[in-house]
């Protein structure tokens, strides 16, 4: 087991977040869960995610939250800066889970990548 903390960011009732949490728990891997709904999106963490994976990966343009946004708001998301503002205002638009260890950022359900950060 790694000595650095793994943090899973997301929403507890999200199926993808549940998959990540179950995967980690089944392997006895300790992690910290950060709930977007209760704790918000940490701006400094979001900056790291944007630097590591980019807004195109982070913004879930297939999800319900995105589809419910005004078309003008959607069309205004064109770069890291505009996407960052949107994600801070509407955390549910972030693709989940975001799994972070040190400076490694994994977005979405990806057990192969989780195995690399966890062990």
Residue pairs with C-beta under 8 A, 6 or more apart in sequence:
1 28
1 29
1 30
1 118
1 119
2 101
2 117
2 118
2 119
4 101
4 102
5 30
5 31
5 32
5 101
6 24
6 29
6 30
6 31
6 32
6 99
6 100
6 101
6 117
6 118
7 31
7 32
7 33
7 34
7 99
7 100
7 101
8 17
8 20
8 21
8 24
8 31
8 32
8 33
8 34
8 97
8 98
8 99
9 34
9 36
9 41
9 45
9 94
9 96
9 97
9 98
9 99
9 100
10 16
10 17
10 20
10 33
10 34
10 35
10 36
10 96
10 97
10 98
11 17
11 35
11 36
11 37
11 91
11 92
11 96
12 18
12 33
12 35
12 37
14 96
14 97
16 96
16 97
16 108
16 109
17 96
17 97
19 109
20 97
20 99
20 109
20 114
21 31
21 33
21 97
23 111
23 114
24 31
24 114
24 118
27 118
29 118
29 119
34 42
36 91
36 92
36 94
37 91
40 88
40 91
41 87
41 88
41 91
41 94
43 88
45 100
46 84
46 87
46 88
47 84
48 100
48 103
48 105
49 58
49 98
49 100
49 105
49 107
50 58
50 80
50 83
50 84
52 103
52 104
52 105
53 105
53 107
54 80
55 77
55 79
55 80
55 82
55 83
55 84
57 95
57 107
58 83
58 87
58 94
58 95
58 98
58 107
59 66
59 77
59 83
59 86
59 87
59 93
59 94
59 95
60 66
60 93
60 94
60 95
60 96
61 74
63 92
63 93
63 95
64 92
65 90
65 92
65 93
66 74
66 93
69 86
69 90
69 93
73 86
76 82
77 83
77 86
86 93
87 93
87 94
95 107
95 108
96 107
96 108
97 107
97 108
97 109
98 105
98 106
98 107
99 105
99 106
99 107
99 110
99 113
99 114
99 117
100 106
101 117
101 118
104 116
104 117
106 113
106 114
106 117
